[in-house]
C-alpha cells in the first residue's frame, strides 16, 4: 500500500533530535514532514531515569529554544501550560530533572500529528528518475506494510548500547548494560556482590544509586580504566568549544588529526558531574562512620579485558592495571557495564548504501551541513562524532543542527543560524605583510 503523498522530509527515529526537527518544521508551510519510530512510545533513557538525575546542559537546550526562542514548543512554555513555571522560577536551577525533560518531550509529541510510533523501516530505495526515496514501513502491531515517498531522509535512530566482544549471550543472567539498570534494579540490589564498570556519568549514577540502596553487608565495586574518576569540564571558555566556529575548525582538519583531538577530549563529554562526584564521596564518608571497613571498592587504572563464569555460578572479571602493567581478577555476582554507545549503519539503509559517504572504517562521512550523501538529501543526527567533534551528542547543539538542516533543505534561511559566538579564535590568524616563503621558513625544522 502507498499513501501517494510525497513528503519533503521523512525522519527515521524519534529521539530528542528528530523530535526537535519535528517541532521546528511544524510552523513551516513549505515543508510536509513525517517522523517514524519502531518503539511503541517516547521514553528517553528509561533505564537511567533516576528521580534526582538532571540534564548536564541548561534548560535552554530544549528542543527548539536555541533556534527559535519564541516557539510554542519551548520548555518554558511547557512549564507555563502545566502550571509549573513559578515552581521552576523559585527553584533557581538551570539544570532540569531528566524525568521532567522526558515529560516535556512527551508534551511536545502530543501536539504533533506527524510523529508515529510502532513503525519499523524495513528498507529504503531511491528512484533515480523521480529523485525520490521510497520507504517501506511495517506496523509492528498489525504487521501491515506501507510505502512512503520522500525528497529527503533525516536519520535519527540513535546509538545502541555498546557491549564488549567478550560479553556473550550466556552471560545475560549476570551482566547488563547500564541503560537497563533500573529495569533490573530490584534483582541487582539483592546480589551479594555487584560490580560497576565505566568512567562516565552513567557509571557514576548507577554506582551512586547502588551505594544508597545496597544491603549493608553487600559488596560494591567500581572499576574504571582512566587514572582517576574525573569530572566533566564545564568552564566557560571550554564551553566555547561547542560553538559553530569550533565545529567549522574541527570539521576542516584531516581525519587523523580529528581522531587524535577527540581522544584527548574525554573530560569534555565523558566525565562525571562535579556535584555527583562530591556526593558519592560524602556518602562514603557518612557510611564509614558506622563501619570499620566498608565493603566498597573504587579502582581506577583498571581495564576490563575478559569475563568468565565460575563453577559456582558467579562471574570472574579479568583486569589489566594500566600503570602497574599487570593483570588481576575479581569475582562478583553481577556486572553493570557503563561502556557507552555505538552508532552503526542500520540494515534498512542497504538499498541506498552506495549513496551514503563513509570513511575507510565505515563511519559516516558527514558534510559540514550534516548531509551524508553528495546531493544534500540524506542527513544524520548524532552520528557525526568523527567529523563534527565531541559536541555531536550535546542536546544544546540539537536546535542548531536542525536549523542548519532545515535551511539546507529549504534553500533559504528560515531560521537564523549563528556563525560566530566565541571570543576565541580556533584557527591560526594569517600573517600580515609576510610572504608565504617567509612563513614557511619560520617553521623549518633544523638539521
C-alpha positions as a Markdown table, in Angstrom:
| # | Residue | x | y | z |
|---|---|---|---|---|
| 1 | Unk | 0.0 | 0.0 | 0.0 |
| 2 | Unk | 1.3 | 3.5 | -0.8 |
| 3 | Unk | 0.0 | 6.8 | 0.6 |
| 4 | Unk | 0.5 | 8.8 | -2.6 |
| 5 | Unk | 1.9 | 11.7 | -0.5 |
| 6 | Unk | 5.4 | 13.0 | -1.3 |
| 7 | Unk | 6.9 | 14.2 | 1.9 |
| 8 | Unk | 9.7 | 16.8 | 2.0 |
| 9 | Unk | 11.3 | 15.1 | 4.9 |
| 10 | Unk | 10.9 | 11.6 | 6.5 |
| 11 | Unk | 12.6 | 11.4 | 9.8 |
| 12 | Unk | 13.7 | 7.9 | 10.8 |
| 13 | Unk | 13.8 | 7.6 | 14.5 |
| 14 | Unk | 12.2 | 9.9 | 17.1 |
| 15 | Unk | 14.7 | 10.7 | 19.8 |
| 16 | Unk | 15.2 | 14.3 | 21.1 |
| 17 | Unk | 17.0 | 15.4 | 18.0 |
| 18 | Unk | 14.4 | 14.3 | 15.4 |
| 19 | Unk | 11.6 | 15.3 | 17.8 |
| 20 | Unk | 13.2 | 18.8 | 17.8 |
| 21 | Unk | 13.3 | 18.7 | 14.0 |
| 22 | Unk | 9.6 | 17.8 | 14.0 |
| 23 | Unk | 8.8 | 20.8 | 16.3 |
| 24 | Unk | 10.9 | 23.2 | 14.3 |
| 25 | Unk | 9.4 | 22.2 | 11.0 |
| 26 | Unk | 5.9 | 22.3 | 12.3 |
| 27 | Unk | 5.3 | 26.1 | 11.6 |
| 28 | Unk | 6.9 | 25.9 | 8.1 |
| 29 | Unk | 4.2 | 25.8 | 5.5 |
| 30 | Unk | 6.8 | 24.9 | 2.8 |
| 31 | Unk | 7.6 | 21.6 | 4.5 |
| 32 | Unk | 5.5 | 18.5 | 4.7 |
| 33 | Unk | 7.1 | 16.1 | 7.1 |
| 34 | Unk | 6.7 | 12.6 | 8.7 |
| 35 | Unk | 8.6 | 11.1 | 11.6 |
| 36 | Unk | 8.5 | 7.4 | 12.4 |
| 37 | Unk | 10.0 | 5.1 | 15.1 |
| 38 | Unk | 9.8 | 1.4 | 15.8 |
| 39 | Unk | 9.4 | 1.9 | 19.6 |
| 40 | Unk | 5.9 | 1.9 | 21.0 |
| 41 | Unk | 6.3 | 5.3 | 22.6 |
| 42 | Unk | 8.8 | 8.0 | 23.5 |
| 43 | Unk | 10.6 | 7.3 | 26.8 |
| 44 | Unk | 14.1 | 8.8 | 27.0 |
| 45 | Unk | 16.7 | 6.7 | 28.7 |
| 46 | Unk | 14.1 | 4.9 | 30.8 |
| 47 | Unk | 16.7 | 2.6 | 32.3 |
| 48 | Unk | 18.6 | 5.5 | 33.8 |
| 49 | Unk | 15.6 | 7.7 | 34.8 |
| 50 | Unk | 16.7 | 8.4 | 38.4 |
| 51 | Unk | 14.5 | 10.7 | 40.4 |
| 52 | Unk | 17.2 | 13.2 | 41.1 |
| 53 | Unk | 19.2 | 13.0 | 37.8 |
| 54 | Unk | 19.4 | 16.2 | 35.9 |
| 55 | Unk | 20.5 | 17.1 | 32.4 |
| 56 | Unk | 24.1 | 18.3 | 32.1 |
| 57 | Unk | 23.1 | 21.3 | 30.0 |
| 58 | Unk | 20.9 | 24.3 | 30.9 |
| 59 | Unk | 17.1 | 24.2 | 30.2 |
| 60 | Unk | 17.6 | 26.4 | 27.1 |
| 61 | Unk | 19.0 | 23.3 | 25.5 |
| 62 | Unk | 15.4 | 22.1 | 24.9 |
| 63 | Unk | 14.1 | 21.0 | 21.5 |
| 64 | Unk | 13.7 | 24.5 | 20.0 |
| 65 | Unk | 14.8 | 27.5 | 22.0 |
| 66 | Unk | 18.3 | 27.9 | 20.6 |
| 67 | Unk | 16.8 | 28.1 | 17.1 |
| 68 | Unk | 13.5 | 29.8 | 17.9 |
| 69 | Unk | 13.2 | 31.3 | 21.4 |
| 70 | Unk | 9.5 | 32.2 | 20.9 |
| 71 | Unk | 8.5 | 28.7 | 19.8 |
| 72 | Unk | 5.3 | 27.4 | 21.4 |
| 73 | Unk | 7.3 | 24.1 | 21.9 |
| 74 | Unk | 9.8 | 25.6 | 24.3 |
| 75 | Unk | 10.4 | 24.2 | 27.8 |
| 76 | Unk | 9.3 | 27.4 | 29.4 |
| 77 | Unk | 6.0 | 27.3 | 27.5 |
| 78 | Unk | 5.6 | 23.7 | 28.6 |
| 79 | Unk | 6.1 | 24.8 | 32.3 |
| 80 | Unk | 3.5 | 27.6 | 31.8 |
| 81 | Unk | 1.0 | 25.2 | 30.2 |
| 82 | Unk | 1.3 | 22.6 | 33.1 |
| 83 | Unk | 1.3 | 25.2 | 35.9 |
| 84 | Unk | 5.0 | 24.7 | 36.9 |
| 85 | Unk | 6.6 | 27.9 | 35.7 |
| 86 | Unk | 6.6 | 29.6 | 39.2 |
| 87 | Unk | 7.9 | 26.4 | 40.8 |
| 88 | Unk | 10.8 | 26.3 | 38.3 |
| 89 | Unk | 11.4 | 30.1 | 38.9 |
| 90 | Unk | 11.6 | 29.6 | 42.7 |
| 91 | Unk | 13.9 | 26.6 | 42.3 |
| 92 | Unk | 16.5 | 28.8 | 40.7 |
| 93 | Unk | 18.3 | 25.9 | 38.9 |
| 94 | Unk | 19.2 | 25.9 | 35.2 |
| 95 | Unk | 19.6 | 22.1 | 35.1 |
| 96 | Unk | 16.2 | 20.4 | 34.8 |
| 97 | Unk | 15.4 | 16.9 | 36.1 |
| 98 | Unk | 15.9 | 14.2 | 33.5 |
| 99 | Unk | 12.4 | 12.9 | 34.2 |
| 100 | Unk | 10.9 | 16.3 | 33.7 |
| 101 | Unk | 12.7 | 16.7 | 30.3 |
| 102 | Unk | 11.2 | 13.3 | 29.4 |
| 103 | Unk | 7.7 | 14.6 | 30.3 |
| 104 | Unk | 8.4 | 17.8 | 28.3 |
| 105 | Unk | 9.3 | 15.8 | 25.2 |
| 106 | Unk | 6.1 | 13.8 | 25.6 |
| 107 | Unk | 4.1 | 17.0 | 25.9 |
| 108 | Unk | 5.6 | 18.2 | 22.6 |
| 109 | Unk | 4.8 | 14.9 | 20.9 |
| 110 | Unk | 1.2 | 15.2 | 22.0 |
| 111 | Unk | 0.9 | 18.4 | 19.9 |
| 112 | Unk | 2.4 | 16.9 | 16.8 |
| 113 | Unk | 0.3 | 14.8 | 14.5 |
| 114 | Unk | 3.1 | 13.7 | 12.2 |
| 115 | Unk | 5.0 | 11.5 | 14.6 |
| 116 | Unk | 4.2 | 7.8 | 14.5 |
| 117 | Unk | 5.4 | 5.0 | 16.7 |
| 118 | Unk | 5.4 | 1.2 | 16.3 |
| 119 | Unk | 6.5 | 1.8 | 12.7 |
| 120 | Unk | 9.7 | 0.0 | 11.6 |
| 121 | Unk | 11.5 | 1.0 | 8.5 |
| 122 | Unk | 12.2 | -2.2 | 6.6 |
| 123 | Unk | 14.1 | -0.8 | 3.6 |
| 124 | Unk | 14.7 | 2.4 | 1.7 |
| 125 | Unk | 15.3 | 2.6 | -2.0 |
| 126 | Unk | 15.9 | 5.6 | -4.4 |
| 127 | Unk | 14.1 | 6.3 | -7.6 |
| 128 | Unk | 16.8 | 7.8 | -9.8 |
| 129 | Unk | 14.3 | 9.1 | -12.4 |
| 130 | Unk | 11.9 | 10.8 | -9.9 |
| 131 | Unk | 14.8 | 11.7 | -7.5 |
| 132 | Unk | 12.6 | 10.4 | -4.6 |
| 133 | Unk | 13.1 | 7.9 | -1.7 |
| 134 | Unk | 10.7 | 5.1 | -1.3 |
| 135 | Unk | 10.4 | 3.8 | 2.3 |
| 136 | Unk | 8.8 | 0.5 | 3.2 |
| 137 | Unk | 7.4 | 0.7 | 6.8 |
| 138 | Unk | 6.0 | -2.2 | 8.8 |
| 139 | Unk | 3.5 | -1.6 | 11.6 |
| 140 | Unk | 4.9 | -3.7 | 14.5 |
| 141 | Unk | 1.4 | -4.2 | 16.0 |
| 142 | Unk | -0.6 | -5.2 | 12.8 |
| 143 | Unk | 2.3 | -6.4 | 10.6 |
| 144 | Unk | 0.8 | -4.3 | 7.8 |
| 145 | Unk | 3.2 | -2.5 | 5.5 |
| 146 | Unk | 3.0 | 0.9 | 3.8 |
| 147 | Unk | 5.2 | 2.7 | 1.3 |
| 148 | Unk | 6.1 | 6.3 | 1.9 |
| 149 | Unk | 7.8 | 8.7 | -0.5 |
| 150 | Unk | 10.2 | 11.5 | 0.5 |
| 151 | Unk | 12.5 | 14.0 | -1.0 |
| 152 | Unk | 14.8 | 14.0 | 2.0 |
| 153 | Unk | 15.7 | 11.5 | 4.8 |
| 154 | Unk | 16.9 | 12.5 | 8.2 |
| 155 | Unk | 18.4 | 9.7 | 10.3 |
| 156 | Unk | 17.9 | 10.0 | 14.0 |
| 157 | Unk | 17.9 | 6.3 | 15.0 |
| 158 | Unk | 20.2 | 7.0 | 17.9 |
| 159 | Unk | 23.0 | 4.9 | 19.3 |
| 160 | Unk | 22.8 | 1.3 | 20.6 |
| 161 | Unk | 24.3 | 0.1 | 23.9 |
| 162 | Unk | 27.9 | -0.9 | 23.4 |
| 163 | Unk | 28.9 | -4.3 | 24.9 |
| 164 | Unk | 32.5 | -5.5 | 24.6 |
| 165 | Unk | 33.1 | -8.5 | 22.4 |
| 166 | Unk | 33.8 | -10.8 | 25.3 |
| 167 | Unk | 30.3 | -10.4 | 26.6 |
| 168 | Unk | 28.3 | -13.5 | 25.4 |
| 169 | Unk | 24.6 | -14.2 | 25.4 |
| 170 | Unk | 25.1 | -16.8 | 28.1 |
| 171 | Unk | 26.3 | -14.0 | 30.4 |
| 172 | Unk | 22.9 | -12.3 | 30.4 |
| 173 | Unk | 21.9 | -13.6 | 33.8 |
| 174 | Unk | 24.9 | -11.8 | 35.4 |
| 175 | Unk | 25.8 | -8.9 | 33.0 |
| 176 | Unk | 23.7 | -6.0 | 31.9 |
| 177 | Unk | 24.4 | -2.6 | 30.2 |
| 178 | Unk | 23.8 | 0.5 | 32.3 |
| 179 | Unk | 20.9 | 1.5 | 30.1 |
| 180 | Unk | 19.0 | -1.4 | 31.6 |
| 181 | Unk | 19.9 | -0.7 | 35.2 |
| 182 | Unk | 16.6 | 0.5 | 36.6 |
| 183 | Unk | 14.7 | -2.4 | 34.8 |
| 184 | Unk | 16.9 | -4.8 | 36.8 |
| 185 | Unk | 17.5 | -2.8 | 40.0 |
| 186 | Unk | 15.3 | -4.9 | 42.3 |
| 187 | Unk | 17.3 | -8.0 | 41.2 |
| 188 | Unk | 20.7 | -6.4 | 41.4 |
| 189 | Unk | 20.3 | -4.9 | 44.8 |
| 190 | Unk | 19.7 | -8.4 | 46.2 |
| 191 | Unk | 23.0 | -9.7 | 45.0 |
| 192 | Unk | 25.8 | -10.2 | 47.5 |
| 193 | Unk | 28.3 | -8.6 | 45.2 |
| 194 | Unk | 27.8 | -6.1 | 42.4 |
| 195 | Unk | 30.4 | -4.5 | 40.2 |
| 196 | Unk | 30.1 | -1.4 | 38.0 |
| 197 | Unk | 32.4 | -0.9 | 35.0 |
| 198 | Unk | 32.9 | 2.5 | 33.4 |
| 199 | Unk | 34.2 | 6.0 | 33.9 |
| 200 | Unk | 31.4 | 8.3 | 32.8 |
| 201 | Unk | 28.2 | 9.8 | 34.1 |
| 202 | Unk | 26.1 | 6.7 | 33.7 |
| 203 | Unk | 28.6 | 4.6 | 35.7 |
| 204 | Unk | 28.7 | 7.2 | 38.5 |
| 205 | Unk | 24.9 | 7.4 | 38.6 |
| 206 | Unk | 24.5 | 3.6 | 38.8 |
| 207 | Unk | 27.2 | 3.3 | 41.4 |
| 208 | Unk | 25.7 | 6.1 | 43.5 |
| 209 | Unk | 22.2 | 4.5 | 43.4 |
| 210 | Unk | 23.6 | 1.2 | 44.5 |
| 211 | Unk | 25.6 | 2.8 | 47.2 |
| 212 | Unk | 22.5 | 4.4 | 48.6 |
| 213 | Unk | 20.3 | 1.3 | 48.2 |
| 214 | Unk | 22.5 | -1.7 | 48.7 |
| 215 | Unk | 22.2 | -4.0 | 51.7 |
| 216 | Unk | 24.7 | -3.0 | 54.4 |
| 217 | Unk | 26.7 | -6.2 | 54.0 |
| 218 | Unk | 26.6 | -6.3 | 50.2 |
| 219 | Unk | 29.9 | -5.8 | 48.4 |
| 220 | Unk | 30.0 | -3.0 | 45.8 |
| 221 | Unk | 32.8 | -2.4 | 43.4 |
| 222 | Unk | 33.6 | 0.3 | 40.8 |
| 223 | Unk | 36.3 | -0.2 | 38.2 |
| 224 | Unk | 37.4 | 2.5 | 35.8 |
| 225 | Unk | 40.1 | 2.5 | 33.0 |
| 226 | Unk | 41.3 | 6.1 | 33.4 |
| 227 | Unk | 43.7 | 7.1 | 36.1 |
| 228 | Unk | 41.1 | 8.9 | 38.1 |
| 229 | Unk | 37.3 | 9.5 | 38.4 |
| 230 | Unk | 37.4 | 12.8 | 36.6 |
| 231 | Unk | 34.7 | 15.5 | 36.4 |
| 232 | Unk | 33.2 | 16.8 | 33.2 |
| 233 | Unk | 35.0 | 20.1 | 32.4 |
| 234 | Unk | 32.4 | 22.9 | 32.4 |
| 235 | Unk | 34.4 | 26.2 | 32.4 |
| 236 | Unk | 33.0 | 29.0 | 30.3 |
| 237 | Unk | 35.9 | 29.2 | 27.9 |
| 238 | Unk | 35.9 | 25.5 | 27.5 |
| 239 | Unk | 32.2 | 25.6 | 26.6 |
| 240 | Unk | 33.1 | 27.8 | 23.7 |
| 241 | Unk | 34.3 | 24.6 | 22.1 |
| 242 | Unk | 30.6 | 23.8 | 21.5 |
| 243 | Unk | 30.4 | 26.8 | 19.2 |
| 244 | Unk | 29.7 | 26.8 | 15.4 |
| 245 | Unk | 33.1 | 28.2 | 14.7 |
| 246 | Unk | 34.9 | 25.4 | 16.6 |
| 247 | Unk | 32.8 | 22.8 | 14.7 |
| 248 | Unk | 33.9 | 24.7 | 11.5 |
| 249 | Unk | 37.6 | 24.4 | 12.6 |
| 250 | Unk | 37.3 | 20.7 | 13.7 |
| 251 | Unk | 35.5 | 19.7 | 10.5 |
| 252 | Unk | 38.2 | 21.3 | 8.4 |
| 253 | Unk | 41.0 | 19.2 | 9.9 |
| 254 | Unk | 42.4 | 16.0 | 8.4 |
| 255 | Unk | 40.7 | 12.8 | 9.7 |
| 256 | Unk | 43.8 | 11.6 | 11.6 |
| 257 | Unk | 44.1 | 15.0 | 13.3 |
| 258 | Unk | 40.4 | 15.0 | 14.3 |
| 259 | Unk | 40.7 | 11.5 | 15.8 |
| 260 | Unk | 43.7 | 12.5 | 17.8 |
| 261 | Unk | 42.0 | 15.6 | 19.1 |
| 262 | Unk | 38.9 | 13.7 | 20.1 |
| 263 | Unk | 40.8 | 11.1 | 22.1 |
| 264 | Unk | 42.2 | 14.0 | 24.2 |
| 265 | Unk | 38.8 | 15.5 | 24.9 |
| 266 | Unk | 37.2 | 12.8 | 27.2 |
| 267 | Unk | 36.8 | 15.3 | 30.0 |
| 268 | Unk | 34.6 | 17.5 | 27.8 |
| 269 | Unk | 31.9 | 14.9 | 27.2 |
| 270 | Unk | 32.7 | 11.7 | 29.0 |
| 271 | Unk | 33.3 | 13.0 | 32.5 |
| 272 | Unk | 31.1 | 12.9 | 35.6 |
| 273 | Unk | 29.1 | 15.8 | 37.1 |
| 274 | Unk | 31.2 | 17.5 | 39.6 |
| 275 | Unk | 28.5 | 17.6 | 42.3 |
| 276 | Unk | 27.8 | 13.9 | 41.8 |
| 277 | Unk | 31.5 | 13.0 | 42.5 |
| 278 | Unk | 31.4 | 15.0 | 45.7 |
| 279 | Unk | 28.0 | 13.5 | 46.7 |
| 280 | Unk | 29.5 | 10.0 | 46.2 |
| 281 | Unk | 32.4 | 10.8 | 48.4 |
| 282 | Unk | 30.2 | 12.4 | 51.1 |
| 283 | Unk | 28.0 | 9.2 | 51.1 |
| 284 | Unk | 31.1 | 7.0 | 51.5 |
| 285 | Unk | 32.3 | 9.2 | 54.4 |
| 286 | Unk | 28.9 | 9.1 | 56.1 |
| 287 | Unk | 28.7 | 5.3 | 55.8 |
| 288 | Unk | 32.2 | 4.8 | 57.0 |
| 289 | Unk | 31.3 | 6.4 | 60.4 |
| 290 | Unk | 29.4 | 3.3 | 61.4 |
| 291 | Unk | 31.5 | 0.7 | 59.6 |
| 292 | Unk | 35.1 | -0.1 | 60.5 |
| 293 | Unk | 35.7 | -1.3 | 56.9 |
| 294 | Unk | 33.2 | -0.5 | 54.1 |
| 295 | Unk | 32.6 | -3.4 | 51.6 |
| 296 | Unk | 33.1 | -0.9 | 48.8 |
| 297 | Unk | 36.0 | -0.6 | 46.4 |
| 298 | Unk | 36.8 | 2.1 | 43.8 |
| 299 | Unk | 39.6 | 1.2 | 41.5 |
| 300 | Unk | 40.9 | 3.4 | 38.7 |
| 301 | Unk | 43.6 | 2.3 | 36.1 |
| 302 | Unk | 41.6 | -0.9 | 35.7 |
| 303 | Unk | 40.8 | -2.1 | 32.2 |
| 304 | Unk | 38.3 | -5.0 | 31.9 |
| 305 | Unk | 39.7 | -7.4 | 29.3 |
| 306 | Unk | 37.6 | -10.6 | 29.8 |
| 307 | Unk | 34.9 | -12.3 | 31.8 |
| 308 | Unk | 34.1 | -15.9 | 32.6 |
| 309 | Unk | 31.5 | -17.8 | 34.5 |
| 310 | Unk | 32.8 | -19.7 | 37.6 |
| 311 | Unk | 31.8 | -23.2 | 38.7 |
| 312 | Unk | 29.7 | -21.8 | 41.4 |
| 313 | Unk | 27.7 | -19.6 | 39.0 |
| 314 | Unk | 29.5 | -16.3 | 39.6 |
| 315 | Unk | 31.4 | -14.1 | 37.3 |
| 316 | Unk | 35.2 | -13.8 | 37.3 |
| 317 | Unk | 36.4 | -10.4 | 35.9 |
| 318 | Unk | 39.9 | -10.2 | 34.3 |
| 319 | Unk | 41.5 | -6.8 | 34.5 |
| 320 | Unk | 44.7 | -5.2 | 33.4 |
| 321 | Unk | 46.2 | -2.4 | 35.6 |
| 322 | Unk | 47.3 | 0.2 | 33.1 |
| 323 | Unk | 50.0 | 1.7 | 35.4 |
| 324 | Unk | 51.4 | -1.4 | 37.0 |
| 325 | Unk | 51.1 | -3.2 | 33.7 |
| 326 | Unk | 49.9 | -6.5 | 35.2 |
| 327 | Unk | 46.7 | -8.5 | 35.3 |
| 328 | Unk | 44.4 | -9.2 | 38.3 |
| 329 | Unk | 40.9 | -10.8 | 38.8 |
| 330 | Unk | 37.8 | -10.1 | 40.7 |
| 331 | Unk | 34.9 | -12.5 | 41.4 |
| 332 | Unk | 31.4 | -10.9 | 41.7 |
| 333 | Unk | 27.7 | -11.9 | 41.4 |
| 334 | Unk | 26.6 | -9.2 | 38.9 |
| 335 | Unk | 28.2 | -6.7 | 36.5 |
| 336 | Unk | 26.8 | -3.5 | 35.1 |
| 337 | Unk | 28.7 | -2.2 | 32.1 |
| 338 | Unk | 28.6 | 1.5 | 31.6 |
| 339 | Unk | 30.6 | 1.1 | 28.4 |
| 340 | Unk | 28.8 | 3.7 | 26.3 |
| 341 | Unk | 27.0 | 3.5 | 23.0 |
| 342 | Unk | 28.0 | 2.9 | 19.4 |
| 343 | Unk | 26.5 | 4.1 | 16.1 |
| 344 | Unk | 26.2 | 1.6 | 13.3 |
| 345 | Unk | 24.6 | 2.0 | 9.9 |
| 346 | Unk | 21.1 | 0.5 | 10.1 |
| 347 | Unk | 20.3 | -2.5 | 7.9 |
| 348 | Unk | 17.3 | -0.7 | 6.4 |
| 349 | Unk | 19.8 | 1.6 | 4.5 |
| 350 | Unk | 21.3 | -1.3 | 2.5 |
| 351 | Unk | 19.2 | -0.2 | -0.5 |
| 352 | Unk | 20.8 | 3.2 | -0.6 |
| 353 | Unk | 24.2 | 2.3 | 0.8 |
| 354 | Unk | 26.1 | 3.3 | -2.4 |
| 355 | Unk | 24.7 | 6.9 | -1.9 |
| 356 | Unk | 26.0 | 7.2 | 1.6 |
| 357 | Unk | 29.5 | 8.6 | 2.1 |
| 358 | Unk | 31.5 | 6.7 | 4.7 |
| 359 | Unk | 35.1 | 6.7 | 6.0 |
| 360 | Unk | 37.6 | 3.8 | 5.5 |
| 361 | Unk | 36.5 | 2.3 | 8.8 |
| 362 | Unk | 32.8 | 2.5 | 8.0 |
| 363 | Unk | 31.8 | 5.7 | 9.9 |
| 364 | Unk | 29.5 | 8.3 | 8.3 |
| 365 | Unk | 31.4 | 11.0 | 6.4 |
| 366 | Unk | 29.2 | 13.9 | 7.1 |
| 367 | Unk | 29.5 | 17.2 | 5.3 |
| 368 | Unk | 29.5 | 20.4 | 7.4 |
| 369 | Unk | 25.8 | 20.8 | 6.8 |
| 370 | Unk | 25.2 | 17.2 | 8.3 |
| 371 | Unk | 24.4 | 15.6 | 4.9 |
| 372 | Unk | 25.9 | 12.2 | 4.3 |
| 373 | Unk | 25.3 | 12.0 | 0.5 |
| 374 | Unk | 26.6 | 14.2 | -2.3 |
| 375 | Unk | 23.1 | 15.6 | -3.1 |
| 376 | Unk | 22.2 | 17.0 | 0.3 |
| 377 | Unk | 19.2 | 14.7 | 0.6 |
| 378 | Unk | 20.2 | 12.4 | 3.5 |
| 379 | Unk | 21.1 | 13.9 | 6.8 |
| 380 | Unk | 22.4 | 12.5 | 10.1 |
| 381 | Unk | 21.6 | 13.3 | 13.7 |
| 382 | Unk | 24.1 | 12.3 | 16.4 |
| 383 | Unk | 26.1 | 10.1 | 14.1 |
| 384 | Unk | 28.8 | 12.5 | 13.1 |
| 385 | Unk | 31.2 | 12.4 | 16.1 |
| 386 | Unk | 34.2 | 11.8 | 13.9 |
| 387 | Unk | 33.5 | 14.7 | 11.6 |
| 388 | Unk | 31.9 | 17.3 | 13.9 |
| 389 | Unk | 33.5 | 16.5 | 17.2 |
| 390 | Unk | 32.5 | 15.9 | 20.8 |
| 391 | Unk | 29.6 | 18.4 | 20.6 |
| 392 | Unk | 27.7 | 15.9 | 18.4 |
| 393 | Unk | 25.6 | 14.2 | 21.2 |
| 394 | Unk | 25.1 | 17.5 | 23.1 |
| 395 | Unk | 21.5 | 18.4 | 23.5 |
| 396 | Unk | 22.5 | 22.1 | 23.4 |
| 397 | Unk | 23.5 | 21.9 | 19.8 |
| 398 | Unk | 20.5 | 19.9 | 18.6 |
| 399 | Unk | 18.4 | 23.0 | 17.6 |
| 400 | Unk | 21.5 | 24.5 | 15.8 |
| 401 | Unk | 21.9 | 21.3 | 13.8 |
| 402 | Unk | 18.2 | 21.1 | 13.0 |
| 403 | Unk | 18.1 | 24.8 | 11.9 |
| 404 | Unk | 21.1 | 24.1 | 9.6 |
| 405 | Unk | 19.4 | 21.0 | 8.1 |
| 406 | Unk | 16.1 | 22.9 | 7.6 |
| 407 | Unk | 17.8 | 25.8 | 5.9 |
| 408 | Unk | 19.7 | 23.5 | 3.6 |
| 409 | Unk | 16.6 | 21.6 | 2.6 |
| 410 | Unk | 14.6 | 24.8 | 2.0 |
| 411 | Unk | 17.4 | 26.5 | 0.1 |
| 412 | Unk | 16.9 | 29.7 | 2.2 |
| 413 | Unk | 17.4 | 30.7 | 5.8 |
| 414 | Unk | 14.1 | 30.2 | 7.6 |
| 415 | Unk | 16.0 | 30.1 | 10.9 |
| 416 | Unk | 18.8 | 32.4 | 11.8 |
| 417 | Unk | 21.9 | 30.3 | 12.4 |
| 418 | Unk | 24.8 | 31.8 | 14.3 |
| 419 | Unk | 28.1 | 31.8 | 12.6 |
| 420 | Unk | 30.3 | 33.1 | 15.4 |
| 421 | Unk | 29.7 | 33.2 | 19.1 |
| 422 | Unk | 33.1 | 32.6 | 20.7 |
| 423 | Unk | 35.6 | 35.1 | 22.0 |
| 424 | Unk | 38.4 | 32.6 | 21.0 |
| 425 | Unk | 40.0 | 32.1 | 17.6 |
| 426 | Unk | 40.4 | 28.4 | 16.8 |
| 427 | Unk | 42.4 | 28.8 | 13.6 |
| 428 | Unk | 45.7 | 30.4 | 13.0 |
| 429 | Unk | 45.5 | 34.1 | 12.0 |
| 430 | Unk | 47.1 | 34.9 | 8.7 |
| 431 | Unk | 50.5 | 36.6 | 8.9 |
| 432 | Unk | 50.2 | 40.2 | 7.9 |
| 433 | Unk | 52.7 | 41.6 | 5.3 |
| 434 | Unk | 54.6 | 38.3 | 5.3 |
| 435 | Unk | 55.1 | 36.2 | 2.2 |
| 436 | Unk | 54.3 | 32.5 | 2.1 |
| 437 | Unk | 58.1 | 31.9 | 1.7 |
| 438 | Unk | 58.9 | 33.7 | 4.9 |
| 439 | Unk | 56.1 | 31.9 | 6.8 |
| 440 | Unk | 57.4 | 28.5 | 5.6 |
| 441 | Unk | 61.0 | 29.4 | 6.7 |
| 442 | Unk | 59.8 | 30.1 | 10.2 |
| 443 | Unk | 58.8 | 26.5 | 10.6 |
| 444 | Unk | 61.7 | 24.7 | 9.0 |
| 445 | Unk | 63.0 | 22.0 | 11.4 |
| 446 | Unk | 66.8 | 22.4 | 12.0 |
| 447 | Unk | 69.0 | 19.5 | 11.0 |
